[in-house]
Amino acid sequence: MTVLVLGSANADLVVAVPRRPGGGETVLGGDTVVMPGGKGANTAVAAGRLGCEVALVGAVGSDQYGTLLRESLAASGVGTSFVRTSDRPTGLAYITVTPDGENSIVVAPGANADVSPSDVDRLEWDGVTVLVCSLEVPLDTVVHAIGAAASRGARPVLNLSPVTPVPASTLALLDPLIVNEHEASSLAGSFEGLLDLGPRSAVVTLGSRGAAVVTASGVVEVPAPAVEPVDTTGAGDAFAGALAARLAAGESLVEAAGYAVRVAAVSVTRPGAQPSYPTPDEVPS
């Protein structure tokens, strides 16, 4: 296995709304659409769709949503032998999408909260070159996995979303730390300041403007192609999956980020998260 992804697997319950409701307000939306999602599953599917050998480490429930996720992962070429069936229900994400394509999300973790360090201890690391984690699963599990990956020569990548305090010793192993522009501003006064937190490198996603790659040599901005957004759900996960796939293929961080912004740009032109992710022939050059 070239890439391991540790993270959440959720069913996305998506409803289009004319605008987000205020406190105590009811807004009528469209019909609910159920799609496979979750930061971990999304990241793995994005990599799998691009032809990367990838497996997900996570948990789902023994319900219809768990079946939906397993089928979506398998259809995208993602290994599921490390996806455990929990006694808790599959995680759910309640997503509203406004006409400009922007979304607001509430996540009920469910089975994702059961992903534990013991799941990491059961992993097979032979051939793994990159580990990607995100934080919709317990922090202690993520910390354990990053340490295990580094000790076995795999490159640890963390998509620090949602933002959570992470031990300095864990941050020091990351290459890179991935955050969006809002997360970056909450963590540091500048993009360069992210390296003061300890990671060897960082990548800041900038939405329609692309991404910024931060290393000891400075900041390199990578532009994204101009597109008309339909739904931005899961775009950051598409970026993380594509970045990991290209790092595993031996590209530099700047090269990998350049490819990843093009993958993410394609994803926002289609509804949903996993269903929106492109295959290699759909990624603009």
N, C-alpha and C positions, 0 to 999 in steps of 0.2 A: 504494500500500500504506500503510495507516494505522499498523500495528504490525509491527515486526520483532522476532523472538525469536532470540537467538543462544544455543545451548546443545546439550545432549546429546539423543540419541535412542537409547533402549535397549529391548530386549525384557525384560519383567519375568517372571521365573520364580518364581511364587508358590506357597508351600506353607503350609497351615494346620498349626499345631503346638499341643499342649496347653500347652507352656511352652518357653522357650528353653533349649537345652542348655548345660551348664556345660563347662568345659575337659575335653577327653578323653571327653565323654559323647555317646552317640547317643540321639536322641529320634525316635520314629516319628511321621511326619506324614501328612497327607492326600495326595491326588493332586496332582501339579504342574499348575498352570494357567499358560498362557503368554498374556501380555497386552502390548499396546504401552505403553511408558513412556519414562522419561528426563526429567530436569527441563525441558530445552528443549522437547521434543516435547509434554510434558504442558501446559506453560504455553501453547504455541501452540494446542493443541487446546481448552483451556479457553476461550481468547479466541474461537476460531473457532466453538465451539458456541453462544456468546452473540451471534453475528452480526457479530463484529468482522472487518474486513478485515485479515488477518494472514498472514505468511509465516515459515517457519523457515529459519534459517541453520545448517547442520550437516552431518553425514556419517554414512552407514550403509554396511554391507558389501553385497556382491553375493550375499546368502544369503537363506534363507527369512525370517529375522528382519527384514532390511532391507525385504523385500517387505511384511511385516506392517505395519511402521511407515509406509511410504509410503501404503499403502491406508488406514490409520487417519487419517493426516493429511488425505488428500484427501477422505475421507468427512466430515470435520469442517469442510471449507471452508478448510483451511490451504494456502497456496501452497508448493510444493515445488521450485520452480525453483532455489533456492539450497541444496538438499540434495544434496551431492556423494556419489558412490559411490566408496568407498575400497577399496584392496587389502586392508585389514585387516577382520576380522570385525565385524559389528554389535555394539555394546556390549550387555552383559548385566547385569541386576541380579538378584541372588539374594535373595529376600525371604521371611522367615518372619513369619507373622501369628498372634498369640496370641488366645485367645477374647475378650479385652477390646478387640480391634480394633487394638492397638498392633503396630508392625512393627519389624523389624531388617533392615538392608539391607547387602549387600556388592556393590559395583559393579566390573565388569571393563570398562574404558573402550573398548577396541577402536578402532573407527573414530573415535570421538569425539576421540581424541588427535591425529587428523590435521586437525582444524579449525584453520585457520591464518590469520594476518593477510592473506594473499593472497586468502582467501575474502571477507574484509571489503572488500578493495579492488575486488572485482568487483560489489559491491552497487549497486543503484539506490536513491537516497535521495529521489527526487521523491515528495512526498506523505506521507513517513514522519513521524509526529509523536511516536512513542514507540519506544524501543529497550529491550528487556528482556533481560538477560543473567543466567546462572547459572554456577557454577564446576565443572561436570563436563567442561569443555573447557579447553584450555590457557589459563593466566592471561594470557600475552602477547597472545593473540588477543582476549580480553575487554577488556583495557586499550586495545588498538588500536581496537576497535569503539566503546567508550565515547567515546574522543577524536574518532573520526570522526563519531559521531552529534551530539555537542555542537557540532562545527564546522559542521554542516549544519542546525542549529536543531532537531534532534530531542531529545526529553526522555529522558535516560539513566536507566534503573532497573536496579539490581543486586540480585538475590536472592543474598546472600552465603552460599551453601550449596553445598558444605561450606566452613566458615570457612577463609580463606586470607589471608595478608598482602597487602594491596592498596596500591599507591602512593598517597601522600597527594594527589598531583595528580589521580588518577583519582577518589578519594573525593570530592574537592571539586566534581566535575561532577554527582554523583548527586542525583536529585530524584524519588523517594526511594531510600535504602538500605533493603532489606527483610531482616530477620533474625527468627528465632524467639526465644522467651524465653531458651533456653539459650545460643544464639549471642550474644544481646545481653549476657548476664552475663559471657561470656568476653571481650567486647570493651570493656565499659565498666562503671563502678560503678553507673550508673543509666541509665534510658532517656534522660534529658536529656544524659547524658554521651556518647551516640552522636554528637551534633552536634559535639562537640569533636574527633571524628575527621576532620571536614571536610565531610560531606554537607550539602546544603541542607535536607534533611528525612529522616526515618526512619520506618519502620513496623515495629512489633514484633508478630508474630503470637503469640497467647496461647492457642492451642488452643481448648478449649470456652468460654473466657472472651471470645473475640473478638480484638481487636487494639488496639494503642495507636499513635496517630499523634503523632509528635514533630516539632514545628517550633519556630522561634525564639519563638513565642507561648506555648509550653508543650506539655503532653501532654493529648491527648483520647483517652479510651478508648471504643471502639466495641464494644458487646456483640454476642454471637452468639446465635442462637436455640438453645434446648435441643433436642438430638436424641439418639437412641440410636445410638452408633457401631458400625459393622460392620467397617470397614477404613479406617484413617487414611492409607493409602498415597496419596501425591500430593496431599494436601489443601493443603499449602503452595504447590504449583505451581498448583492451582486458584485459590488466592487471588491469586497473582502475575498469572495470566492475566486474571482478572476485573478486578483493579485497573488493569492496563494498558489494558484495553478501555474502562473508564469514564474514565480519564484522557484517552485519545485522543478520547473523546466530549465532553470539555470540563468534566467534573465536577471539583469541588475534591478535594483529597486525602482529607479526612474523608468526603465523600460516596462517593468511590470505594472507600474502605476499608470503609464500611458495607455496600456492595453485595457486596464481595469476601468478607466474613465469612459472608454468607448463602449465597453460592455454595459456599464451602468446607464449610459445615455440611451442605449437601445431599450433597456428594461423599462424606463419611464414612459416610453411611447406606447406601452401596452398595459392593460389592466392586470392587477394582482401582483403577487410577488413571484413565486416559483414559475407560474405559467408564462411570465413575461421574459424569462431569461433566454438569451440567444444561444444558438449553436455557433461554431467558429465561422461558418460561411455567412452568418448574419451580422458579424462584427465589422464595422467600417475600418478601412485601413488608414 
